[in-house]
Amino acid sequence: VQLQASGGGLVHPGGSLRLSCRAPGRPFNIYTWAWYRQAPGEERELVASVNVNFDTNYADSVKGRFTVFRNNGRKTLDLQMNNLKPEDTAAYYCNRWPPTSSWGQGTQVTVSS
């Protein structure tokens, strides 16, 4: 079963979006989970992660703007993104950290005026 990311869209600079990822049919609570993104022509990069103790880490470029949440009961991983910038435009994916080969389709975020 693929990871299912949703919540992307087109937003103006300064706007907000909340992404959500479901990981049905998989063990969830025993892993660190993360959001990644990939802009056209760029390599995929780690955006935010949350470990089994709910400790979080963020890329410097999103610190103070993005917040990652996990819900072990629902097997979901969310990413609240505030004060979005054009450079946040990318396809966003969820996966474990370190990532497995199962990336799923991701969800597109476009920040543009």
Summary of the structure (lengths in Angstrom):
residues: 113
radius of gyration: 13.1
end to end distance: 36.2
largest distance: 40.6
contacts: 321
relative contact order: 0.33
helix: 3%
strand: 45%
